[in-house]
Amino acid sequence: MEIKTEAIVLRSIDYKDNDKLLTLFSPELGKITAGIKGVKKPKAKLAFSAQPFCFAEYILAEKGDRYTVTNAYLHESFFSLRCDIVRFYAACALAEICLSILYENEKYEGLFIGLIEGLKSLSLAEEDVAEAVVGFALIALRESGYPLDLGLYEECDGDIGDKLWFDFESGRFSAFADCDGGERASVSTYHILRKCAGLQHDESLLQGGRKRALRLVKAYLSLKTESNFENLSELIRLYEE
């Protein structure tokens, strides 16, 4: 049986002498593993389709519960992401977020579009790396059922004060330290998160919030998914605001 699907390479590992095993993200099939034969040979015609972040139409042969790539048609390689170490780790962070929340045989059309847009943003030198990653993480959290509640701004009519707390259990910000799982969070972090979510925010209060927003998102993702997010940790280490 042959299947055609748009997909993005989340992970590519060596298998045997000339083959690879790909973890693909398909909007219709979710997270799937597919073998690809002979792709490590010199001048292999499908070498492009086994590269990290490759976005292509994949032709898959299905046998039982196994898939094999038989052909692929490139849409976008996002090659520039492999030429900048910070943006490379940012793209890897997007991929590992997907790996932590995706399941097989489930549809993820919204998250798939979000991943493409996130990779496009990271490919543009003028786009801030942290904002691109945080923006995608917010989409991923919403799609996986753990959205951040950023509504405090509206509740307080924009006057949220200068001290905030974040409840890791509920994913909610508060102006009061009245929650058992609450930890201090900066106002700049909150406004960066609102900006990345496309919500009203104060541009004058963003300074210093991007790296802290990355840390908060990583901690929240780790709590909800029980994953380590090593690439996101490395991005935080490398990122300079």
Residue pairs with C-beta under 8 A, 6 or more apart in sequence:
1 61
1 62
1 63
2 59
2 60
2 61
2 62
2 70
3 29
3 59
3 60
3 61
3 62
3 67
4 57
4 58
4 59
4 60
5 24
5 26
5 27
5 28
5 29
5 57
5 58
5 60
6 26
6 27
6 55
6 56
6 57
6 58
6 75
6 112
7 24
7 25
7 26
7 29
7 32
7 55
7 56
7 57
7 58
8 24
8 25
8 53
8 54
8 55
8 112
8 115
8 116
8 119
9 22
9 23
9 24
9 49
9 50
9 51
9 52
9 53
9 54
10 23
10 24
10 25
10 31
10 95
10 96
10 98
10 99
11 22
11 23
11 52
11 95
11 99
12 20
12 21
12 22
12 23
12 50
12 51
12 52
13 20
13 21
14 20
14 40
15 21
15 35
17 40
18 37
18 38
18 39
18 40
18 41
18 44
19 35
19 36
19 37
19 38
19 39
19 40
20 35
20 36
20 39
20 40
20 50
21 33
21 34
21 35
21 36
22 33
22 34
22 35
22 36
22 49
22 50
22 69
23 31
23 32
23 33
23 99
24 31
24 32
24 33
24 34
24 58
25 31
25 98
25 102
25 108
25 112
25 115
26 32
26 58
26 112
27 107
27 108
27 109
27 112
27 113
28 107
29 104
29 105
30 102
30 103
30 104
30 105
30 106
30 107
30 108
31 98
31 99
31 102
31 103
31 104
32 67
32 104
33 67
34 58
34 60
34 67
34 68
34 69
35 66
35 67
35 68
35 69
36 46
36 49
36 50
36 68
36 69
37 68
38 44
38 46
39 46
39 47
39 49
39 50
40 47
46 69
46 71
46 72
48 54
48 56
48 72
48 74
48 77
49 56
49 58
49 69
49 72
49 74
51 77
51 79
51 82
52 82
52 91
52 92
52 95
53 77
53 78
53 81
53 91
53 95
53 119
54 72
54 74
54 76
54 77
54 78
55 74
55 75
55 76
55 77
55 78
55 116
55 119
56 72
56 73
56 74
56 75
57 72
57 73
57 75
58 69
58 71
58 72
59 69
59 70
59 71
59 72
60 67
60 68
60 69
60 70
61 67
61 68
61 70
76 116
76 119
76 120
78 91
78 119
78 120
78 122
78 123
80 87
80 123
81 87
81 88
81 90
81 91
81 119
81 122
81 123
82 88
85 238
86 129
86 235
86 238
86 239
87 122
87 123
87 129
89 231
89 234
89 235
89 238
90 122
90 129
90 132
90 133
90 235
91 119
91 122
92 231
92 235
93 133
93 229
93 231
93 232
93 235
94 115
94 118
94 119
94 122
94 133
94 136
95 231
96 227
96 229
96 230
96 231
96 232
97 136
97 137
97 140
97 221
97 229
97 232
98 111
98 115
98 140
100 221
100 225
100 227
100 229
101 140
101 143
101 144
101 225
102 108
102 111
108 143
110 139
110 143
111 139
111 140
111 143
114 136
114 139
114 140
114 143
115 136
117 136
118 132
118 133
118 135
118 136
121 127
121 131
121 132
121 135
122 129
122 132
122 133
128 210
129 235
129 239
130 192
130 210
130 211
130 213
130 214
130 239
130 241
131 192
131 195
131 196
131 210
133 214
133 217
133 232
133 235
134 192
134 193
134 196
134 210
134 213
134 214
134 217
135 196
135 197
137 217
137 221
138 147
138 148
138 193
138 196
138 197
138 217
140 221
141 147
141 148
141 171
141 217
141 220
141 221
141 224
144 224
144 225
146 171
146 220
146 224
147 171
148 171
148 172
148 193
148 197
148 220
149 170
149 171
149 172
149 173
150 173
150 190
150 193
150 194
150 197
150 199
152 160
152 164
152 172
152 173
152 174
152 175
152 190
153 160
153 190
153 194
153 199
153 200
153 201
156 175
158 200
160 175
160 187
160 190
161 175
161 187
162 187
163 175
163 184
163 187
164 173
164 174
164 175
164 184
164 185
164 186
164 187
164 189
164 190
165 173
165 174
165 175
165 176
165 177
165 178
165 179
165 182
165 183
165 184
165 185
166 172
166 173
166 174
166 182
166 183
166 184
166 185
166 216
167 173
167 174
167 179
167 181
167 182
168 181
168 182
168 183
168 219
168 220
168 223
169 179
169 180
169 181
170 179
170 181
171 220
172 179
173 185
173 190
174 182
177 184
185 212
185 216
186 208
186 209
186 212
187 205
187 209
188 205
188 206
188 207
188 208
188 209
188 212
189 209
189 212
189 213
189 216
190 209
191 201
191 202
191 205
191 206
191 209
192 201
192 206
192 209
192 210
192 212
192 213
193 213
193 216
193 217
194 200
194 201
195 201
195 206
196 213
207 241
208 241
210 239
210 241
211 236
211 239
211 241
214 232
214 235
214 236
214 239
215 236
218 229
218 232
218 233
218 236
221 227
221 229
221 232
222 228
222 229
